[in-house]
């Protein structure tokens, strides 16, 4: 079923350009640095991103303008990538440590763990979440406890 969903994109010239740019070898600059796909609605954008992830075999980091756009994109991508998408929500701004949400912290940790362990094909990050610095991934890995 999923191949039927993505096959029509492979016939589009714009998608072919996007795919060839994304498939470049690491360290090599592509001939054309920008590929523009215009006129896509939210579902079409998710469709193209899911196909890009499948066709390249590489995980995607998707930056959105805000949390609402990220949540809508996650809803679409999670279905197309068989739950292989997650969102790293922005931290709450609070003046008291008691006001912070444990659910939000848990969602952030889950997204980071899934990204680090290779379980994700797409990590969606609102731009305000990009502003927060994270610990180095080796430190994060060392702090993971696994219960069996």
Beta strands, then each sheet from edge to edge (+ up, - down):
strand 1: 60-64
strand 2: 85-88
strand 3: 122-126
sheet 1: 1+ 3+ 2+
end
